[in-house]
Structure formats: C-alpha cells, structure tokens
C-alpha cells in the first residue's frame, strides 16, 4: 500500500497506464481477428483491404512499445502470407 503522496500518485498513474495499454492490446487483437475472418471467408479483396487498415493499427501500437515490434512484424508477415495463399 502506498504511503507517501508520491507513491499514491505513481500508483494512480500506473493503473491509468495499465488500462490504456490493455485497451491498445485489445485493439491490436481485434484488428488481427478482422483480417483472419476475411481470410477464412476466402475474399481476397476484403482481406487485403482489412490488412491495410489493420497494419496502421499494428504499427501504431508497436511504435508506442505496447507490444514488441517483432511481434507485429511476425503477425503482419503471417497474415500477408495467408492472403497470398488465397489466390
């Protein structure tokens, strides 16, 4: 339990940051799910469109260091490979 005013403030800030980061991670997972859903349906045009929209979200979250940049790169690579396989 925080005793000093500084420790109480840091605890509040940490909680706010945790909630913000959780929200952004959820946004990342939702973006990936949208692309995967389009891939499962088999619509290459829709999947490509969703991939372009999702890449912006993924890159933004990686730039903020919410998740590691390599995780985003790996995810984008796998999704783009799956889209290419739809042909």
Protein Blocks (a to p, Z undefined) as FASTA:
>chain_A
ZZbfmlmmmmmmmmmmmmmmmmmmmmmmmmmmmmmmmmmnopaklmmmmmmmmmmmmmmm
mmnomacfklmmmmmmmmmmmmmmmZZ
